Amino acid sequence: MRRWPKRHFGLTTCLLVGGILCLPRSSIALQVHGEPEGLVIHELAHLFFGATMGLLAYWLESNRFIESRGWRNIQVACLLLVLWNLVALTGHLVSLQIQPEMITGEAGTWSTILLADQTPWATAYFFLNLDHLFCVPAVFFLLLGFRQLYGEIVRKEKSG
């Protein structure tokens, strides 16, 4: 009888669990923040995370870590995350100005339409919800930075 190789066990387990997680009929994964405490804590988290990323970017600069290409990319990621937090925080605050009559269609579906011509808040809300335009490049630069730092470590180990 042929045995299943051990190296395939982890991959098989990941595929099985991933497949189960991708096929739910219902999900309770959405956590809605209660009013107003949840929003306040969420906004404070954006402020804290943004300030932390700004501090890390400054620290990398002041300690000359950015002489390395990997750390420079991580600094760019930090600055993009600062922008992302500012945009997301502002978007959450602007969302408080959106009235229910400004939204048509079934809430939380692809048929939801925001009537942006009713107020400038709706237009601002639309553009501030494009915060992924900062977050995705930030994660990309973070990945690049980690890859370059790892490459530097591998080159140093190979050279002696």
MODELLER restraints for C-alpha pairs under 7 A, 6 or more apart:
rsr = mdl.restraints
at = mdl.atoms
rsr.add(forms.Gaussian(group=physical.xy_distance, feature=features.Distance(at['CA:33:A'], at['CA:39:A']), mean=6.16, stdev=0.5))
rsr.add(forms.Gaussian(group=physical.xy_distance, feature=features.Distance(at['CA:43:A'], at['CA:89:A']), mean=5.94, stdev=0.5))
rsr.add(forms.Gaussian(group=physical.xy_distance, feature=features.Distance(at['CA:46:A'], at['CA:85:A']), mean=5.36, stdev=0.5))
rsr.add(forms.Gaussian(group=physical.xy_distance, feature=features.Distance(at['CA:46:A'], at['CA:89:A']), mean=6.23, stdev=0.5))
rsr.add(forms.Gaussian(group=physical.xy_distance, feature=features.Distance(at['CA:50:A'], at['CA:81:A']), mean=6.60, stdev=0.5))
rsr.add(forms.Gaussian(group=physical.xy_distance, feature=features.Distance(at['CA:50:A'], at['CA:82:A']), mean=4.51, stdev=0.5))
rsr.add(forms.Gaussian(group=physical.xy_distance, feature=features.Distance(at['CA:50:A'], at['CA:85:A']), mean=5.46, stdev=0.5))
rsr.add(forms.Gaussian(group=physical.xy_distance, feature=features.Distance(at['CA:53:A'], at['CA:78:A']), mean=4.97, stdev=0.5))
rsr.add(forms.Gaussian(group=physical.xy_distance, feature=features.Distance(at['CA:53:A'], at['CA:79:A']), mean=6.84, stdev=0.5))
rsr.add(forms.Gaussian(group=physical.xy_distance, feature=features.Distance(at['CA:53:A'], at['CA:81:A']), mean=6.72, stdev=0.5))
rsr.add(forms.Gaussian(group=physical.xy_distance, feature=features.Distance(at['CA:53:A'], at['CA:82:A']), mean=6.05, stdev=0.5))
rsr.add(forms.Gaussian(group=physical.xy_distance, feature=features.Distance(at['CA:54:A'], at['CA:78:A']), mean=6.49, stdev=0.5))
rsr.add(forms.Gaussian(group=physical.xy_distance, feature=features.Distance(at['CA:54:A'], at['CA:79:A']), mean=6.37, stdev=0.5))
rsr.add(forms.Gaussian(group=physical.xy_distance, feature=features.Distance(at['CA:54:A'], at['CA:82:A']), mean=6.16, stdev=0.5))
rsr.add(forms.Gaussian(group=physical.xy_distance, feature=features.Distance(at['CA:57:A'], at['CA:75:A']), mean=4.99, stdev=0.5))
rsr.add(forms.Gaussian(group=physical.xy_distance, feature=features.Distance(at['CA:57:A'], at['CA:78:A']), mean=5.82, stdev=0.5))
rsr.add(forms.Gaussian(group=physical.xy_distance, feature=features.Distance(at['CA:57:A'], at['CA:79:A']), mean=6.65, stdev=0.5))
rsr.add(forms.Gaussian(group=physical.xy_distance, feature=features.Distance(at['CA:60:A'], at['CA:66:A']), mean=6.10, stdev=0.5))
rsr.add(forms.Gaussian(group=physical.xy_distance, feature=features.Distance(at['CA:60:A'], at['CA:75:A']), mean=6.89, stdev=0.5))
rsr.add(forms.Gaussian(group=physical.xy_distance, feature=features.Distance(at['CA:65:A'], at['CA:71:A']), mean=5.99, stdev=0.5))
rsr.add(forms.Gaussian(group=physical.xy_distance, feature=features.Distance(at['CA:66:A'], at['CA:72:A']), mean=4.47, stdev=0.5))
rsr.add(forms.Gaussian(group=physical.xy_distance, feature=features.Distance(at['CA:70:A'], at['CA:144:A']), mean=6.95, stdev=0.5))
rsr.add(forms.Gaussian(group=physical.xy_distance, feature=features.Distance(at['CA:70:A'], at['CA:145:A']), mean=3.94, stdev=0.5))
rsr.add(forms.Gaussian(group=physical.xy_distance, feature=features.Distance(at['CA:70:A'], at['CA:146:A']), mean=6.40, stdev=0.5))
rsr.add(forms.Gaussian(group=physical.xy_distance, feature=features.Distance(at['CA:70:A'], at['CA:148:A']), mean=4.84, stdev=0.5))
rsr.add(forms.Gaussian(group=physical.xy_distance, feature=features.Distance(at['CA:70:A'], at['CA:149:A']), mean=5.13, stdev=0.5))
rsr.add(forms.Gaussian(group=physical.xy_distance, feature=features.Distance(at['CA:71:A'], at['CA:145:A']), mean=5.94, stdev=0.5))
rsr.add(forms.Gaussian(group=physical.xy_distance, feature=features.Distance(at['CA:73:A'], at['CA:141:A']), mean=5.36, stdev=0.5))
rsr.add(forms.Gaussian(group=physical.xy_distance, feature=features.Distance(at['CA:73:A'], at['CA:142:A']), mean=6.42, stdev=0.5))
rsr.add(forms.Gaussian(group=physical.xy_distance, feature=features.Distance(at['CA:73:A'], at['CA:144:A']), mean=6.59, stdev=0.5))
rsr.add(forms.Gaussian(group=physical.xy_distance, feature=features.Distance(at['CA:73:A'], at['CA:145:A']), mean=4.85, stdev=0.5))
rsr.add(forms.Gaussian(group=physical.xy_distance, feature=features.Distance(at['CA:74:A'], at['CA:141:A']), mean=6.21, stdev=0.5))
rsr.add(forms.Gaussian(group=physical.xy_distance, feature=features.Distance(at['CA:74:A'], at['CA:142:A']), mean=5.03, stdev=0.5))
rsr.add(forms.Gaussian(group=physical.xy_distance, feature=features.Distance(at['CA:74:A'], at['CA:145:A']), mean=5.15, stdev=0.5))
rsr.add(forms.Gaussian(group=physical.xy_distance, feature=features.Distance(at['CA:76:A'], at['CA:141:A']), mean=6.67, stdev=0.5))
rsr.add(forms.Gaussian(group=physical.xy_distance, feature=features.Distance(at['CA:77:A'], at['CA:138:A']), mean=4.22, stdev=0.5))
rsr.add(forms.Gaussian(group=physical.xy_distance, feature=features.Distance(at['CA:77:A'], at['CA:139:A']), mean=6.57, stdev=0.5))
rsr.add(forms.Gaussian(group=physical.xy_distance, feature=features.Distance(at['CA:77:A'], at['CA:141:A']), mean=5.22, stdev=0.5))
rsr.add(forms.Gaussian(group=physical.xy_distance, feature=features.Distance(at['CA:77:A'], at['CA:142:A']), mean=5.41, stdev=0.5))
rsr.add(forms.Gaussian(group=physical.xy_distance, feature=features.Distance(at['CA:80:A'], at['CA:134:A']), mean=5.73, stdev=0.5))
rsr.add(forms.Gaussian(group=physical.xy_distance, feature=features.Distance(at['CA:80:A'], at['CA:135:A']), mean=6.84, stdev=0.5))
rsr.add(forms.Gaussian(group=physical.xy_distance, feature=features.Distance(at['CA:80:A'], at['CA:138:A']), mean=5.30, stdev=0.5))
rsr.add(forms.Gaussian(group=physical.xy_distance, feature=features.Distance(at['CA:81:A'], at['CA:134:A']), mean=6.88, stdev=0.5))
rsr.add(forms.Gaussian(group=physical.xy_distance, feature=features.Distance(at['CA:81:A'], at['CA:135:A']), mean=6.20, stdev=0.5))
rsr.add(forms.Gaussian(group=physical.xy_distance, feature=features.Distance(at['CA:81:A'], at['CA:138:A']), mean=6.05, stdev=0.5))
rsr.add(forms.Gaussian(group=physical.xy_distance, feature=features.Distance(at['CA:83:A'], at['CA:134:A']), mean=6.77, stdev=0.5))
rsr.add(forms.Gaussian(group=physical.xy_distance, feature=features.Distance(at['CA:84:A'], at['CA:131:A']), mean=5.89, stdev=0.5))
rsr.add(forms.Gaussian(group=physical.xy_distance, feature=features.Distance(at['CA:84:A'], at['CA:134:A']), mean=5.25, stdev=0.5))
rsr.add(forms.Gaussian(group=physical.xy_distance, feature=features.Distance(at['CA:84:A'], at['CA:135:A']), mean=5.78, stdev=0.5))
rsr.add(forms.Gaussian(group=physical.xy_distance, feature=features.Distance(at['CA:87:A'], at['CA:128:A']), mean=5.92, stdev=0.5))
rsr.add(forms.Gaussian(group=physical.xy_distance, feature=features.Distance(at['CA:87:A'], at['CA:131:A']), mean=6.11, stdev=0.5))
rsr.add(forms.Gaussian(group=physical.xy_distance, feature=features.Distance(at['CA:88:A'], at['CA:128:A']), mean=6.74, stdev=0.5))
rsr.add(forms.Gaussian(group=physical.xy_distance, feature=features.Distance(at['CA:88:A'], at['CA:131:A']), mean=6.10, stdev=0.5))
rsr.add(forms.Gaussian(group=physical.xy_distance, feature=features.Distance(at['CA:91:A'], at['CA:125:A']), mean=5.95, stdev=0.5))
rsr.add(forms.Gaussian(group=physical.xy_distance, feature=features.Distance(at['CA:91:A'], at['CA:128:A']), mean=4.92, stdev=0.5))
rsr.add(forms.Gaussian(group=physical.xy_distance, feature=features.Distance(at['CA:91:A'], at['CA:129:A']), mean=6.28, stdev=0.5))
rsr.add(forms.Gaussian(group=physical.xy_distance, feature=features.Distance(at['CA:94:A'], at['CA:121:A']), mean=6.58, stdev=0.5))
rsr.add(forms.Gaussian(group=physical.xy_distance, feature=features.Distance(at['CA:94:A'], at['CA:125:A']), mean=5.93, stdev=0.5))
rsr.add(forms.Gaussian(group=physical.xy_distance, feature=features.Distance(at['CA:95:A'], at['CA:125:A']), mean=6.15, stdev=0.5))
rsr.add(forms.Gaussian(group=physical.xy_distance, feature=features.Distance(at['CA:97:A'], at['CA:121:A']), mean=6.56, stdev=0.5))
rsr.add(forms.Gaussian(group=physical.xy_distance, feature=features.Distance(at['CA:98:A'], at['CA:121:A']), mean=6.84, stdev=0.5))
rsr.add(forms.Gaussian(group=physical.xy_distance, feature=features.Distance(at['CA:98:A'], at['CA:122:A']), mean=6.51, stdev=0.5))
rsr.add(forms.Gaussian(group=physical.xy_distance, feature=features.Distance(at['CA:102:A'], at['CA:114:A']), mean=5.92, stdev=0.5))
rsr.add(forms.Gaussian(group=physical.xy_distance, feature=features.Distance(at['CA:102:A'], at['CA:115:A']), mean=5.18, stdev=0.5))
rsr.add(forms.Gaussian(group=physical.xy_distance, feature=features.Distance(at['CA:103:A'], at['CA:112:A']), mean=6.79, stdev=0.5))
rsr.add(forms.Gaussian(group=physical.xy_distance, feature=features.Distance(at['CA:103:A'], at['CA:113:A']), mean=5.62, stdev=0.5))
rsr.add(forms.Gaussian(group=physical.xy_distance, feature=features.Distance(at['CA:103:A'], at['CA:114:A']), mean=4.68, stdev=0.5))
rsr.add(forms.Gaussian(group=physical.xy_distance, feature=features.Distance(at['CA:103:A'], at['CA:115:A']), mean=6.08, stdev=0.5))
rsr.add(forms.Gaussian(group=physical.xy_distance, feature=features.Distance(at['CA:104:A'], at['CA:112:A']), mean=5.75, stdev=0.5))
rsr.add(forms.Gaussian(group=physical.xy_distance, feature=features.Distance(at['CA:104:A'], at['CA:113:A']), mean=5.12, stdev=0.5))
rsr.add(forms.Gaussian(group=physical.xy_distance, feature=features.Distance(at['CA:104:A'], at['CA:114:A']), mean=6.54, stdev=0.5))
rsr.add(forms.Gaussian(group=physical.xy_distance, feature=features.Distance(at['CA:105:A'], at['CA:111:A']), mean=5.50, stdev=0.5))
rsr.add(forms.Gaussian(group=physical.xy_distance, feature=features.Distance(at['CA:105:A'], at['CA:112:A']), mean=4.54, stdev=0.5))
rsr.add(forms.Gaussian(group=physical.xy_distance, feature=features.Distance(at['CA:105:A'], at['CA:113:A']), mean=6.14, stdev=0.5))
rsr.add(forms.Gaussian(group=physical.xy_distance, feature=features.Distance(at['CA:106:A'], at['CA:112:A']), mean=5.63, stdev=0.5))
rsr.add(forms.Gaussian(group=physical.xy_distance, feature=features.Distance(at['CA:116:A'], at['CA:122:A']), mean=4.73, stdev=0.5))
rsr.add(forms.Gaussian(group=physical.xy_distance, feature=features.Distance(at['CA:116:A'], at['CA:123:A']), mean=5.23, stdev=0.5))
